[in-house]
């Protein structure tokens, strides 16, 4: 289904004024005919009175063809089940009064901008990621960029660790005909495709950098991760969603990760693992630095001939320096006035 732009001119104000004039003349004519008939009792005034009453009774029908559109709004029109076109330009229009505006997603409320329910007493049916309201709403389709916050999901990463992740998707309608006729409800369709795409991409990556994991599909291990490659992951999620919603006439402008954490049942264990890894890395750095300092101290003592040290004295000095440099507490100096032997 391809979108067709409705070619109607903006005659809304002209038709509205014409209708007001016709109704005013009809009312004046009815009053005049009734008074004249009472005075003359002529049949012609009866016929004129009937005609004017019929005009006043059916004169409201053209008013059903008046349509007002704001900027960044569209109206999909059908005539007896046939798609006749889409109005996309803002203005006051007069269209065929028997044309019907259609928008199957008009009553669907998602957790996104532009879908705030204003009716206080409306009844709604809540589902995961969407709420369908049964109150009457307009049939206009918004062409603005909207932000869909699809909520947090629990998904296993490529190592089988459950993580909670949430995304925000910025999207808009580009083809109103595809959005209305190719899918049953384009808002619910988008929400479901976001869930599916998010699961497909998250299962490729580990939460943190892990060895022997290929996230790019080239057969080589890399350092991709959900935490460290957020921009790349978000880009792949966007492309995945876009490939699924092309048929619905939607454009995915951007996708961003809004929340990322281990699932509560393993969060404490993973925190301990991260802390242990951090401690090991810190200790390794301290030892590397201490060995370098000891080596530098021995080299300078030897070059400047401050003191002659045999192998046993060097070993004792290395031991003492390493204890001082690698210890968690301040060293307590001990003055040795005697000999090592």
C-alpha positions as CSV (number, residue, x, y, z in Angstrom):
1,X,0.0,0.0,0.0
2,X,1.5,3.3,-1.1
3,X,0.6,6.6,0.3
4,X,-1.4,9.0,-1.8
5,X,-1.6,12.7,-1.0
6,X,-5.2,14.0,-1.0
7,X,-5.5,16.8,-3.5
8,X,-8.4,18.6,-2.0
9,X,-8.1,22.4,-1.8
10,X,-8.4,24.3,1.5
11,X,-12.1,25.3,1.1
12,X,-13.1,24.7,4.6
13,X,-13.8,28.3,5.6
14,X,-15.6,29.0,2.3
15,X,-17.9,26.0,2.8
16,X,-18.5,27.0,6.5
17,X,-19.5,30.5,5.6
18,X,-21.7,29.2,2.8
19,X,-23.5,26.8,5.2
20,X,-24.1,29.6,7.6
21,X,-25.6,31.8,4.9
22,X,-27.8,28.9,3.6
23,X,-29.1,28.2,7.1
24,X,-29.8,31.8,7.8
25,X,-31.7,32.1,4.5
26,X,-33.6,28.8,5.2
27,X,-34.7,30.0,8.6
28,X,-35.8,33.4,7.2
29,X,-37.6,31.6,4.3
30,X,-39.4,29.2,6.7
31,X,-40.7,32.0,8.8
32,X,-41.7,34.1,5.8
33,X,-43.5,31.1,4.1
34,X,-45.3,30.2,7.3
35,X,-46.6,33.8,7.8
36,X,-47.5,34.3,4.2
37,X,-49.4,30.9,4.0
38,X,-51.4,31.9,7.1
39,X,-52.4,35.1,5.3
40,X,-53.0,33.8,1.7
41,X,-53.5,30.1,2.1
42,X,-51.7,29.4,-1.2
43,X,-50.2,26.0,-2.1
44,X,-47.0,27.5,-3.4
45,X,-46.0,28.6,0.1
46,X,-46.6,25.1,1.4
47,X,-44.3,23.7,-1.2
48,X,-41.7,26.4,-0.5
49,X,-42.0,25.7,3.3
50,X,-41.4,21.9,2.7
51,X,-38.4,22.6,0.5
52,X,-36.8,24.9,3.1
53,X,-37.5,22.5,5.9
54,X,-35.8,19.7,3.9
55,X,-32.8,22.0,3.2
56,X,-32.5,22.8,6.9
57,X,-32.8,19.1,7.8
58,X,-30.0,17.9,5.4
59,X,-27.9,21.0,5.2
60,X,-25.7,19.9,8.0
61,X,-24.3,17.0,5.9
62,X,-21.6,19.1,4.2
63,X,-20.4,20.2,7.7
64,X,-19.2,16.6,8.2
65,X,-16.6,17.2,5.4
66,X,-14.8,20.0,7.3
67,X,-11.4,18.9,8.6
68,X,-8.8,21.0,10.6
69,X,-5.2,19.8,10.6
70,X,-2.4,21.2,12.7
71,X,1.3,21.2,11.7
72,X,2.8,17.7,11.8
73,X,-0.5,15.9,11.6
74,X,-2.0,13.7,9.0
75,X,-5.5,12.3,8.2
76,X,-6.0,9.0,6.3
77,X,-9.3,9.1,4.4
78,X,-11.4,6.2,3.1
79,X,-14.6,6.4,1.1
80,X,-16.9,3.3,1.5
81,X,-13.9,1.2,2.4
82,X,-11.6,2.5,-0.4
83,X,-8.4,4.4,0.4
84,X,-8.7,7.8,-1.2
85,X,-5.7,9.7,0.1
86,X,-3.9,11.3,3.1
87,X,-4.0,15.0,4.1
88,X,-0.6,16.0,5.4
89,X,-0.5,19.8,5.1
90,X,-1.9,22.0,7.9
91,X,-5.1,23.9,7.1
92,X,-8.9,24.0,7.1
93,X,-10.2,21.5,4.5
94,X,-13.5,20.5,3.0
95,X,-13.5,16.9,1.8
96,X,-16.3,14.5,0.7
97,X,-18.7,14.4,3.7
98,X,-18.9,10.6,3.4
99,X,-15.2,10.2,3.7
100,X,-14.1,8.4,7.0
101,X,-10.9,9.1,8.8
102,X,-9.1,5.9,10.0
103,X,-6.4,5.4,12.6
104,X,-6.4,1.9,14.2
105,X,-3.9,3.0,16.8
106,X,-5.8,6.1,17.9
107,X,-6.9,4.6,21.2
108,X,-3.5,2.9,22.0
109,X,-1.5,4.4,24.8
110,X,2.2,3.6,25.0
111,X,4.7,4.8,27.6
112,X,5.9,7.5,25.2
113,X,5.6,11.2,24.5
114,X,2.3,12.2,22.8
115,X,0.3,9.4,24.4
116,X,-0.8,11.0,27.6
117,X,-4.3,10.1,28.5
118,X,-6.3,13.2,29.4
119,X,-9.7,11.7,30.1
120,X,-10.1,11.3,33.9
121,X,-13.0,8.9,33.8
122,X,-12.0,6.7,30.8
123,X,-11.7,3.0,31.2
124,X,-8.4,1.3,30.1
125,X,-7.1,-2.2,29.7
126,X,-3.4,-2.5,30.6
127,X,-1.0,-4.9,28.9
128,X,2.7,-5.2,29.0
129,X,4.1,-2.1,27.4
130,X,0.7,-0.7,26.3
131,X,-2.6,0.4,27.6
132,X,-5.7,0.5,25.3
133,X,-8.3,3.1,26.2
134,X,-11.9,2.8,25.3
135,X,-12.8,6.5,25.3
136,X,-13.3,8.3,22.1
137,X,-10.1,9.9,20.6
138,X,-9.3,11.7,17.4
139,X,-8.3,9.9,14.2
140,X,-5.4,12.1,13.3
141,X,-1.9,10.6,13.0
142,X,1.0,12.5,14.5
143,X,4.0,13.0,12.2
144,X,6.1,14.3,15.0
145,X,9.2,12.5,16.4
146,X,8.0,10.6,19.5
147,X,10.0,8.8,22.2
148,X,9.0,5.3,23.2
149,X,10.2,4.1,26.6
150,X,9.5,0.4,26.4
151,X,10.4,-0.4,30.0
152,X,13.0,-2.7,31.5
153,X,13.4,-6.3,30.4
154,X,15.3,-9.2,31.9
155,X,17.4,-10.9,29.3
156,X,20.3,-13.4,29.4
157,X,23.5,-12.1,27.9
158,X,25.7,-14.3,25.8
159,X,27.3,-15.9,28.9
160,X,23.9,-16.7,30.4
161,X,23.9,-14.0,33.0
162,X,20.5,-12.3,33.5
163,X,20.7,-8.6,33.0
164,X,18.0,-5.9,33.2
165,X,18.0,-3.4,30.3
166,X,15.8,-0.6,29.2
167,X,15.8,1.4,25.9
168,X,14.3,4.6,24.6
169,X,13.4,4.7,20.9
170,X,12.8,7.9,19.0
171,X,10.6,7.2,16.0
172,X,8.0,8.8,13.7
173,X,5.5,7.9,11.0
174,X,6.8,8.4,7.4
175,X,4.2,6.5,5.4
176,X,0.7,6.8,6.8
177,X,-0.9,4.3,4.3
178,X,1.6,1.6,5.4
179,X,1.1,2.4,9.1
180,X,-2.7,2.2,8.8
181,X,-3.2,-0.6,6.3
182,X,-0.2,-2.9,6.4
183,X,-0.3,-3.7,10.2
184,X,-3.2,-4.0,12.6
185,X,-1.9,-1.4,15.1
186,X,1.4,0.3,14.3
187,X,2.0,1.4,17.9
188,X,1.6,-2.1,19.4
189,X,3.6,-3.5,16.4
190,X,6.5,-1.1,17.2
191,X,6.4,-2.0,20.9
192,X,6.6,-5.7,20.2
193,X,9.4,-5.3,17.6
194,X,11.4,-3.2,20.1
195,X,11.1,-6.1,22.6
196,X,12.2,-8.7,20.0
197,X,15.1,-6.6,18.6
198,X,16.4,-5.8,22.1
199,X,16.5,-9.5,23.0
200,X,18.2,-10.5,19.7
201,X,21.0,-8.0,20.2
202,X,21.6,-8.3,23.9
203,X,22.0,-12.1,23.6
204,X,25.1,-11.4,21.4
205,X,27.0,-9.4,24.0
206,X,28.3,-10.1,27.5
207,X,27.6,-7.6,30.2
208,X,31.3,-6.9,30.7
209,X,34.3,-7.7,28.6
210,X,34.9,-11.5,28.5
211,X,37.5,-13.6,26.8
212,X,36.9,-15.7,23.7
213,X,33.6,-13.9,22.8
214,X,32.8,-12.8,19.2
215,X,30.2,-10.0,19.1
216,X,30.8,-8.9,15.6
217,X,30.3,-12.3,13.8
218,X,33.7,-12.2,12.1
219,X,35.0,-15.3,13.9
220,X,37.5,-13.3,16.0
221,X,37.2,-12.6,19.7
222,X,36.8,-9.0,20.5
223,X,36.2,-6.7,23.5
224,X,32.6,-5.8,22.8
225,X,30.3,-5.6,25.8
226,X,27.0,-4.1,26.8
227,X,28.6,-1.8,29.4
228,X,31.6,-0.8,27.3
229,X,30.1,-0.6,23.9
230,X,26.8,1.1,24.6
231,X,26.9,3.3,21.4
232,X,27.6,0.3,19.2
233,X,24.9,-1.8,20.9
234,X,22.4,1.0,20.6
235,X,23.2,1.4,16.9
236,X,22.6,-2.3,16.3
237,X,19.4,-2.2,18.2
238,X,18.2,0.7,16.1
239,X,19.1,-1.1,12.8
240,X,17.4,-4.2,14.0
241,X,14.2,-2.4,14.8
242,X,14.3,-0.4,11.6
243,X,14.5,-3.6,9.5
244,X,11.4,-4.9,11.2
245,X,9.2,-1.8,11.0
246,X,9.9,-0.7,7.4
247,X,6.7,-2.5,6.3
248,X,4.7,-0.4,8.8
249,X,5.9,2.9,7.4
250,X,7.9,3.9,10.5
251,X,11.3,5.4,10.8
252,X,13.6,4.8,13.8
253,X,15.6,7.9,14.3
254,X,17.6,6.8,17.3
255,X,17.8,4.2,20.1
256,X,19.4,4.7,23.4
257,X,20.1,2.4,26.4
258,X,18.5,4.1,29.4
259,X,19.1,1.4,32.1
260,X,21.6,-1.5,32.4
261,X,22.3,-3.6,35.4
262,X,22.6,-7.2,36.5
263,X,19.4,-8.9,37.6
264,X,18.8,-8.6,41.4
265,X,19.4,-12.4,41.9
266,X,23.0,-12.2,40.8
267,X,23.8,-8.6,41.4
268,X,25.5,-9.1,44.8
269,X,27.6,-12.0,43.4
270,X,28.7,-10.0,40.4
271,X,29.6,-7.1,42.6
272,X,31.9,-9.3,44.7
273,X,33.4,-10.6,41.5
274,X,34.0,-7.1,40.2
275,X,35.5,-6.1,43.6
276,X,37.8,-9.1,43.6
277,X,38.9,-8.3,40.0
278,X,39.6,-4.7,41.0
279,X,41.6,-5.8,44.0
280,X,43.7,-8.2,41.9
281,X,44.3,-5.5,39.3
282,X,45.3,-3.0,42.0
283,X,47.7,-5.5,43.7
284,X,49.2,-6.3,40.3
285,X,49.9,-2.7,39.7
286,X,51.4,-2.2,43.1
287,X,53.7,-5.2,42.8
288,X,54.8,-4.1,39.3
289,X,55.6,-0.6,40.6
290,X,57.4,-2.0,43.7
291,X,59.6,-4.3,41.7
292,X,60.5,-1.4,39.4
293,X,61.4,0.8,42.4
294,X,63.5,-1.9,44.0
295,X,65.4,-2.5,40.8
296,X,66.0,1.2,40.4
297,X,67.2,1.5,44.0
298,X,69.7,-1.3,43.6
299,X,71.0,0.1,40.3
300,X,71.6,3.5,41.7
301,X,73.3,2.2,44.9
302,X,75.6,0.1,42.7
303,X,76.3,3.0,40.2
304,X,77.1,5.6,42.9
305,X,79.0,3.0,45.1
306,X,77.1,4.1,48.2
307,X,77.4,0.7,49.7
308,X,78.8,-2.7,48.6
309,X,76.1,-5.4,48.9
310,X,76.6,-9.1,48.4
311,X,73.9,-11.3,47.2
312,X,72.6,-12.1,50.7
313,X,72.4,-8.4,51.6
314,X,70.7,-7.6,48.3
315,X,68.1,-10.3,49.0
316,X,67.4,-8.9,52.4
317,X,67.1,-5.4,51.1
318,X,64.7,-6.5,48.3
319,X,62.6,-8.3,50.9
320,X,62.4,-5.3,53.1
321,X,61.6,-2.9,50.3
322,X,58.9,-5.1,48.9
323,X,57.3,-5.5,52.3
324,X,57.3,-1.7,52.8
325,X,56.1,-0.9,49.3
326,X,53.4,-3.6,49.0
327,X,52.1,-3.5,52.5
328,X,48.6,-2.1,53.4
329,X,49.9,-0.2,56.5
330,X,52.7,2.2,57.1
331,X,56.0,0.6,57.8
332,X,57.4,0.7,61.3
333,X,61.2,1.5,61.1
334,X,63.6,-0.6,63.1
335,X,67.1,0.7,63.7
336,X,69.7,-2.1,63.5
337,X,73.0,-1.0,65.1
338,X,74.5,-4.4,64.8
339,X,75.4,-6.8,62.0
340,X,73.4,-9.1,59.9
341,X,75.7,-12.0,60.8
